[in-house]
């Protein structure tokens, strides 16, 4: 992400390829990153309506009871009852948090820790079998993210 009047050609390119109305990279783009990854790797997998909205990913694919590497995790942000959220890919976990690979995390694509109690749902594409392996324990330390915007 580029702060100010310029915008990342990479992020803007994802929106163009997906034919999404997207004004600038100051707009939260975690959902755009996930949509880009899914459409690039699983081109026949239907995306949720308005994939830019993080909580819209709760309607994607099928639910999983527990995470598997690469599963889509949807979190609330601000208020659990609100509309704001965050979405990214499961990269591991520890007792208090999930390791999330996502966009718009410190204005970049990064891995960060998100508290377990913020999780709203776990989703998996319908066009791919659920892997036999499940949870991935990660012993890495690090502080929790509190605002991914």
N, C-alpha and C positions, 0 to 999 in steps of 0.2 A: 504494500500500500504506500502511496506517496501522499504525504500530508500537503494540504493546500490545493491550489488550482490545477495542478497536474494530476494525472491519474495513471495508474499502472496499466500498461498496454497488455500485460498478461491477464490481469483480472478482467479488464474490459473485453478482451478477446474471448474469454470464457462465456461471458454474457452474449456476445454477438453470435458465437457458434451455437449457443442454445436458443437463440432468438428470444431472449428475455429483455424486457424493458428495464434497463438498469442505468441510472444517471451518472454515478461516479463511485470511486472506491472509498468515499467517506461513508457510503451507505453500508450497513453491516453485510458482510459477504461470506459468512460461514456456510449458509445454505447454497450459495453459488459454488463454492469450492466442492462441496459434497456432490452437487448436481453435475459438475464438470467431471469429477472422478467416476461417478456411476455411468454417465453417458459415454465417456471415453473407453471404459472397460467392458460395459454391458450395454451396448447401443440399443438393444431391444427391450431393456427393462423400463417399464413406465415410471416416470418421475411423478412426484406428488404435484397436485395443482399448486401453483405459485411456490416453487422450490426455494425461493429466496427467504421465505418465512421459516425460521428454524423449527417451530412447533408443527408446521405442515408435514414434516418428515415422520410424525407419529402415524401418518396414514400411508406411508411407503411400505411396499413389500408385505412382509408378515412379521408378527411379533416373535421375539425369542424370550424365554423365561430367564435365561442367563446369557451373559455376553460370550461371544466367540471372536477370535482375532479378526478384525476388519468389520465387525458389526457396526451399525450406525447407532450412536447414542444421542438421545435428545434430552436436553436439560432446560430447566426454567432459569430465567435471569430476571433479577429485580423482585418479582413476586411470583410465587407458585401459581396463584390464581390469575396472573396477568397474561399478556399476549407475548411478551418478549421471551426469547430463549436463545439457545446455542445448540449447534449440532456438529458432530464430528465422528471420527472413527475410533473404535476401541483398539487401544494398543497395549493394554495391560491394566493392572490394578494393585492396590495395596489395601489395607484394612479400612482406611478412611476415604479413599478416593479412587477415581478411574484416571488412567493415563489416556489422554485424548489427542489424536492427530487431527488437527483441524485448521481451517482458514480463519482469518480475522482474530487470531490469538496474538496479542501484542503487535497488531498490524501486519502479521505475516502468517505463513503456513509453518506451524510449530507443533511440538508436543507439549502439553501442559497437564497439570493435575486439576481435576474438578471433583468437588465433594460428592460423595455417594448420595447424600440426602437431597441433592438437586436433580437427580435423575428422574425423568418422566417416562422414558420408554427405551426399549432396545428393539431395533428392526433389522431385518435381513431381506435381501432381494429374493423375489419369488422364482427367478430364473436360475438360481444357484442352490445346490444342495447345502444344507447346513453342515459345516465341518464336524468331524467326530471329536476333535479336540475343542475344549471350551476355554475356560478362564486361563489367564496368563498372569502369574504373580510377578510383580516387579518390586525389587527392594530399594529402588532409588529414592532418595530423599528429595524434598523440594516443597516449596510453599504452594498453597492452593490458589487458583485463579478465582477472582471474585467478580470480574467484569470483563467479558471477552470482546466487548465492542471496540 
